[in-house]
Amino acid sequence: MLTQVIEVFYDHVEDRYSLREVAINKDNIEYVRPNRRIALMESALPAGLTTAQGFTDVHFRSGHHMTIVGSGEKISTKQLLRG
């Protein structure tokens, strides 16, 4: 199932953070956790983006990872098992 998110990535050419919309497959997510590194570098954030919006690191089964804008609730894969 594909979900649209906003990725925060470091643009080495521009020497700053940038944003892009990406589609991720929730079935390939291994885990998510809050990202506090970007919050400490508010001066490098794109215009209009503040640390109050929060950031989440998404780690995939392939070993790749990305940082997205928001708390990650949109991509939460946690399900309760009922016995």
N, C-alpha and C positions, 0 to 999 in steps of 0.2 A: 504494500500500500504506500503510494507516494504522498508525501506531505511537503508543502511549500514552506520554507523558512528563509530568514535573512541571515546570511553568513557575514561575519566580520573577519576580514583577512588583512594581513599586512602587505601593502604594496611597496615593494623595495625600490621601484623606480621613483615613485612619488615620496617615499620615505614617510608614510603615514598609513593609518588604517583606512580601509574602504569597505563598502557594503556591496553585496550582490545577492540576488534572489536565486535560490537553488531548490531543487526537489530532492528529497532524501527518501530512501526506502526504510520505513520503520522496522521492517523485519530483519534488517542487517545491523541494527544498533545493539552493541554489547552493553554499554552503560552510559549514563549522563551524570555530570556533576557541575556545580556552580563554578564559574570562572571569576576569580578575584584579581588576576593579573592585569586585565584590561582596565578594571575600575581604578587601578592605581596610576594609570597613564592617561588621565582625562584630557590632557592637552593634545594628545595624538589622535583623539577620536574625530570622526567625520562631523562636519557642521550639522547641528540639529540633534545629535545623539548625545545623551548624557549617561552617566554611570547609574542613575536612578532606574533606568530601564532594565538593568541586569543582563548578565551574559551567562551562557551555559556551554560547557565543553561536551561535544557528542563524540563518543568513541565507537568505531565500527568494528565488526568481527574481522575485517580485512587488515586491521592494524592502523588504518587511517583515522584521523580525527579532524574536527572543525569546531569553531566557536560560533554560536548563533546568538542573535539578539533575543532576550527574553529569558523566562525561567525554565523553559524546556517542558512545561506542562503539555504543550501541543503535541509533543512527540513521545510522551510517556508511554512506555510499553508494559508497565506494571499491571498485572491482573491478579485478582484474588481467586484463589482456588477454593472451591466449596466441596466439602466432603460428604 
